[in-house]
Amino acid sequence: MPNFKAHSDLGVVAGYSSGALSLYFLDKSISLSGIIFLSTYAGSIFPDIDSDNSRTINIVFNILSVLGGFMAIILMLDSKLKYAFLVPPSVYIFIKFIFSKIFKYYSRHRGIYHSIPMAALLSLLIFHFSSLKFGEIFGFAIGVSFLFGYLLHLILDEMFSLYDYDQKKFAIKRSLGTAFSLKGMNKYTTSFVYISVFALIYINFNKLSKAVFFFKDFF
């Protein structure tokens, strides 16, 4: 299967392409273009978060633990709790050393995170929250850019399942079909993801309709 460098390199190229397109078609804002780049790149490496030994999971939980610590600092600034200063480092430690271990224990590589419904769910979540800040048009662009990077990751995984790079010849591996999948290993998890996807579509239907109507003029 492709390593982190292969996914990362592809994510950078895809991110630059997405950022350039947003700069040309949507807005001349460098900051928005940068967000599109980061969203695409994040999508291109995110599926390997379910691999216990991947760089992705370490990067993601390092970022989450730092962000969690900063959020705790903001929330505790006006707190009257006697030991409020202990909350931020406690949040950091919990996310980095405890929650990450729990996540690794219950996740399996090439499970639900290597599937189309999970790609859709995460992209819809990103659209939902980014649209609150940037509006439905830019929110849609950010969500789609994440989906673009995510699908590129899955496609690259499937391509590596059709070719033996050690022996330099085409060969169908047992991993074929495990990346670009419509379900995970657990039926309950799969059901939850599908239900969440439909719920987010229902909640954001008006915003999604406006965004789709706007972007259809580009095709």
VOPAGU-2260 file (C-alpha; in pm, 1 decimal, decimal comma):
REM VOPAGU-2260
SITE   aa  ch    i         X         Y         Z
SITE  MET   A    0       0,0       0,0       0,0
SITE  PRO   A    1     120,2     358,1     -54,1
SITE  ASN   A    2     312,7     510,6     233,6
SITE  PHE   A    3     257,9     844,1     404,7
SITE  LYS   A    4     492,0    1025,4     164,2
SITE  ALA   A    5     293,6     910,3    -141,0
SITE  HIS   A    6     -36,8    1027,0       8,2
SITE  SER   A    7     119,8    1348,4     136,1
SITE  ASP   A    8     279,0    1435,6    -199,5
SITE  LEU   A    9     -47,2    1372,3    -382,3
SITE  GLY   A   10    -231,6    1578,0    -120,3
SITE  VAL   A   11       2,5    1873,3    -171,2
SITE  VAL   A   12     -47,4    1868,6    -549,7
SITE  ALA   A   13    -425,4    1831,5    -510,9
SITE  GLY   A   14    -428,8    2105,1    -245,5
SITE  TYR   A   15    -243,6    2351,3    -465,8
SITE  SER   A   16    -480,8    2271,7    -753,0
SITE  SER   A   17    -790,4    2320,7    -537,1
SITE  GLY   A   18    -653,9    2638,7    -386,3
SITE  ALA   A   19    -571,5    2780,2    -728,4
SITE  LEU   A   20    -920,1    2700,3    -859,2
SITE  SER   A   21   -1083,7    2869,3    -560,6
SITE  LEU   A   22    -860,0    3172,0    -611,6
SITE  TYR   A   23    -958,7    3195,0    -977,0
SITE  PHE   A   24   -1331,4    3113,1    -963,8
SITE  LEU   A   25   -1454,3    3207,1    -616,6
SITE  ASP   A   26   -1257,3    3481,5    -450,4
SITE  LYS   A   27    -922,7    3656,8    -468,4
SITE  SER   A   28    -868,2    3584,2     -99,5
SITE  ILE   A   29    -533,9    3417,1     -27,5
SITE  SER   A   30    -657,8    3312,1     316,9
SITE  LEU   A   31    -958,4    3127,0     170,3
SITE  SER   A   32    -733,9    2963,4     -86,9
SITE  GLY   A   33    -508,5    2852,4     198,2
SITE  ILE   A   34    -805,1    2699,4     382,3
SITE  ILE   A   35    -902,9    2510,6      65,0
SITE  PHE   A   36    -545,8    2384,2      34,3
SITE  LEU   A   37    -537,1    2266,4     396,8
SITE  SER   A   38    -879,8    2103,4     367,7
SITE  THR   A   39    -774,1    1908,8      57,5
SITE  TYR   A   40    -446,3    1803,8     214,8
SITE  ALA   A   41    -618,0    1698,8     537,9
SITE  GLY   A   42    -858,9    1483,0     339,9
SITE  SER   A   43    -573,5    1319,1     150,8
SITE  ILE   A   44    -407,0    1185,1     466,5
SITE  PHE   A   45    -703,2    1150,2     705,2
SITE  PRO   A   46    -817,7     792,3     612,6
SITE  ASP   A   47    -499,2     646,6     762,5
SITE  ILE   A   48    -601,1     773,3    1105,6
SITE  ASP   A   49    -721,1     415,6    1167,6
SITE  SER   A   50    -368,2     279,6    1123,2
SITE  ASP   A   51    -203,0     256,6    1465,4
SITE  ASN   A   52     149,1     298,3    1327,7
SITE  SER   A   53      82,3     567,6    1069,2
SITE  ARG   A   54     216,9     921,5    1084,6
SITE  THR   A   55    -133,9    1046,9    1021,2
SITE  ILE   A   56    -276,9     939,1    1354,8
SITE  ASN   A   57      17,7    1091,6    1539,5
SITE  ILE   A   58     -17,0    1419,7    1348,9
SITE  VAL   A   59    -394,0    1434,6    1400,7
SITE  PHE   A   60    -382,7    1365,6    1774,0
SITE  ASN   A   61     -90,8    1604,0    1826,7
SITE  ILE   A   62    -297,5    1878,7    1662,2
SITE  LEU   A   63    -614,7    1783,1    1849,9
SITE  SER   A   64    -438,3    1778,8    2186,5
SITE  VAL   A   65    -286,3    2123,5    2128,1
SITE  LEU   A   66    -617,7    2266,7    2006,9
SITE  GLY   A   67    -797,5    2110,2    2302,6
SITE  GLY   A   68    -548,4    2266,6    2541,1
SITE  PHE   A   69    -591,3    2611,0    2385,3
SITE  MET   A   70    -970,1    2579,9    2394,4
SITE  ALA   A   71    -948,5    2490,8    2762,4
SITE  ILE   A   72    -734,3    2799,3    2825,1
SITE  ILE   A   73    -994,5    3020,9    2656,4
SITE  LEU   A   74   -1277,8    2863,9    2855,9
SITE  MET   A   75   -1088,8    2889,1    3184,4
SITE  LEU   A   76    -975,9    3252,6    3149,8
SITE  ASP   A   77   -1265,3    3388,8    3354,7
SITE  SER   A   78   -1318,9    3078,2    3564,7
SITE  LYS   A   79   -1329,8    3110,9    3942,5
SITE  LEU   A   80   -1224,3    2751,3    3998,2
SITE  LYS   A   81    -933,0    2729,0    4238,7
SITE  TYR   A   82    -730,2    2491,7    4022,9
SITE  ALA   A   83    -847,6    2613,9    3680,4
SITE  PHE   A   84    -485,2    2635,5    3564,5
SITE  LEU   A   85    -468,9    2254,8    3575,7
SITE  VAL   A   86    -752,6    2207,4    3324,4
SITE  PRO   A   87    -567,1    2293,6    2998,1
SITE  PRO   A   88    -271,0    2057,8    3057,6
SITE  SER   A   89    -515,8    1789,7    3175,7
SITE  VAL   A   90    -714,3    1821,2    2850,7
SITE  TYR   A   91    -390,7    1802,2    2650,6
SITE  ILE   A   92    -273,5    1490,4    2834,2
SITE  PHE   A   93    -615,5    1322,8    2809,0
SITE  ILE   A   94    -642,6    1370,4    2430,6
SITE  LYS   A   95    -281,4    1285,2    2350,6
SITE  PHE   A   96    -223,9     987,7    2579,2
SITE  ILE   A   97    -565,6     848,7    2676,4
SITE  PHE   A   98    -820,5     928,9    2406,8
SITE  SER   A   99    -569,7     840,9    2131,9
SITE  LYS   A  100    -515,6     498,0    2293,5
SITE  ILE   A  101    -892,4     439,0    2315,8
SITE  PHE   A  102    -931,9     538,4    1950,6
SITE  LYS   A  103    -652,0     304,7    1841,2
SITE  TYR   A  104    -802,1      17,0    2038,7
SITE  TYR   A  105   -1145,9      42,8    1880,4
SITE  SER   A  106   -1039,9     131,1    1522,8
SITE  ARG   A  107    -920,5    -112,9    1259,3
SITE  HIS   A  108    -716,2     -26,8     949,8
SITE  ARG   A  109    -912,1     -37,2     624,9
SITE  GLY   A  110   -1231,6     -18,5     829,8
SITE  ILE   A  111   -1501,7     247,4     812,8
SITE  TYR   A  112   -1247,0     528,6     763,5
SITE  HIS   A  113   -1154,0     374,4     430,1
SITE  SER   A  114   -1503,6     406,0     287,1
SITE  ILE   A  115   -1712,9     641,4      77,8
SITE  PRO   A  116   -1984,9     697,3     343,1
SITE  MET   A  117   -1724,7     813,0     598,2
SITE  ALA   A  118   -1578,8    1048,1     337,3
SITE  ALA   A  119   -1928,1    1189,0     283,8
SITE  LEU   A  120   -1998,1    1218,2     658,4
SITE  LEU   A  121   -1679,4    1407,7     740,6
SITE  SER   A  122   -1719,2    1634,7     437,6
SITE  LEU   A  123   -2076,5    1717,8     539,5
SITE  LEU   A  124   -1962,3    1793,1     895,1
SITE  ILE   A  125   -1695,8    2027,2     759,8
SITE  PHE   A  126   -1953,6    2193,4     535,0
SITE  HIS   A  127   -2196,9    2229,0     825,9
SITE  PHE   A  128   -1952,7    2409,3    1055,1
SITE  SER   A  129   -1756,2    2605,3     793,9
SITE  SER   A  130   -2079,6    2736,9     638,3
SITE  LEU   A  131   -2165,9    2894,0     975,3
SITE  LYS   A  132   -1847,7    3102,0     945,5
SITE  PHE   A  133   -1802,6    3150,2     571,5
SITE  GLY   A  134   -2153,0    3099,6     428,0
SITE  GLU   A  135   -2285,2    2810,4     220,0
SITE  ILE   A  136   -2079,8    2882,9     -95,2
SITE  PHE   A  137   -1736,9    2888,6      67,4
SITE  GLY   A  138   -1845,2    2625,3     319,4
SITE  PHE   A  139   -1940,8    2397,3      32,8
SITE  ALA   A  140   -1604,7    2458,3    -135,7
SITE  ILE   A  141   -1419,5    2367,9     183,7
SITE  GLY   A  142   -1626,1    2052,5     234,7
SITE  VAL   A  143   -1585,5    1941,1    -126,7
SITE  SER   A  144   -1210,7    2005,9    -117,5
SITE  PHE   A  145   -1183,3    1773,9     184,8
SITE  LEU   A  146   -1392,9    1512,9       1,0
SITE  PHE   A  147   -1167,8    1550,2    -305,1
SITE  GLY   A  148    -854,6    1480,2    -102,4
SITE  TYR   A  149   -1022,9    1192,4      82,9
SITE  LEU   A  150   -1132,9    1020,4    -238,8
SITE  LEU   A  151    -785,5    1062,7    -389,6
SITE  HIS   A  152    -645,1     875,5     -89,3
SITE  LEU   A  153    -890,8     588,0    -139,3
SITE  ILE   A  154    -827,4     574,2    -514,2
SITE  LEU   A  155    -450,1     565,6    -462,1
SITE  ASP   A  156    -490,5     279,3    -215,0
SITE  GLU   A  157    -692,6      84,7    -472,3
SITE  MET   A  158    -433,5     153,7    -743,6
SITE  PHE   A  159    -164,8       3,2    -521,6
SITE  SER   A  160    -386,3    -305,1    -483,1
SITE  LEU   A  161    -358,6    -365,9    -858,0
SITE  TYR   A  162      16,6    -340,3    -892,5
SITE  ASP   A  163     305,7    -508,6    -712,5
SITE  TYR   A  164     567,1    -235,3    -684,0
SITE  ASP   A  165     824,5    -474,6    -539,9
SITE  GLN   A  166     811,2    -709,9    -839,0
SITE  LYS   A  167     724,3    -431,3   -1085,7
SITE  LYS   A  168     422,3    -605,7   -1234,3
SITE  PHE   A  169      43,6    -592,8   -1227,8
SITE  ALA   A  170    -103,5    -820,4    -962,3
SITE  ILE   A  171    -437,9    -818,1    -784,0
SITE  LYS   A  172    -384,5    -811,5    -407,7
SITE  ARG   A  173    -619,4    -925,2    -133,8
SITE  SER   A  174    -659,3    -562,1     -27,0
SITE  LEU   A  175    -844,8    -477,4    -349,7
SITE  GLY   A  176   -1184,7    -329,6    -269,8
SITE  THR   A  177   -1109,3    -262,8      97,5
SITE  ALA   A  178   -1035,1     107,4      48,7
SITE  PHE   A  179   -1302,8     227,4    -191,5
SITE  SER   A  180   -1580,2      59,9       3,1
SITE  LEU   A  181   -1944,7     137,8      78,6
SITE  LYS   A  182   -1929,4      -8,0     429,3
SITE  GLY   A  183   -1705,0     -77,1     725,4
SITE  MET   A  184   -1627,9    -399,4     906,6
SITE  ASN   A  185   -1899,1    -345,3    1167,3
SITE  LYS   A  186   -2262,9    -321,8    1054,6
SITE  TYR   A  187   -2362,5    -104,4    1349,9
SITE  THR   A  188   -2087,3     147,9    1277,5
SITE  THR   A  189   -2180,8     146,3     910,3
SITE  SER   A  190   -2547,4     203,1     993,6
SITE  PHE   A  191   -2457,9     491,6    1225,0
SITE  VAL   A  192   -2248,7     657,6     954,0
SITE  TYR   A  193   -2524,4     627,2     692,8
SITE  ILE   A  194   -2787,2     760,5     933,3
SITE  SER   A  195   -2559,1    1052,9    1019,8
SITE  VAL   A  196   -2503,5    1130,8     651,2
SITE  PHE   A  197   -2877,1    1144,9     579,3
SITE  ALA   A  198   -2936,5    1350,1     895,3
SITE  LEU   A  199   -2674,7    1607,2     794,4
SITE  ILE   A  200   -2817,3    1626,9     442,8
SITE  TYR   A  201   -3162,9    1687,8     591,1
SITE  ILE   A  202   -3036,6    1951,9     834,1
SITE  ASN   A  203   -2835,9    2134,7     566,8
SITE  PHE   A  204   -3067,9    2073,6     271,5
SITE  ASN   A  205   -3141,5    2441,1     202,5
SITE  LYS   A  206   -2776,0    2543,1     226,9
SITE  LEU   A  207   -2666,9    2250,0      10,3
SITE  SER   A  208   -2932,6    2335,6    -250,1
SITE  LYS   A  209   -2812,5    2696,6    -272,1
SITE  ALA   A  210   -2450,4    2590,2    -302,0
SITE  VAL   A  211   -2521,6    2325,8    -568,0
SITE  PHE   A  212   -2733,3    2574,2    -762,4
SITE  PHE   A  213   -2444,0    2824,3    -749,7
SITE  PHE   A  214   -2176,6    2579,0    -862,8
SITE  LYS   A  215   -2381,9    2418,5   -1140,6
SITE  ASP   A  216   -2317,3    2728,9   -1350,8
SITE  PHE   A  217   -1950,1    2632,9   -1364,6
SITE  PHE   A  218   -2026,6    2309,1   -1551,0
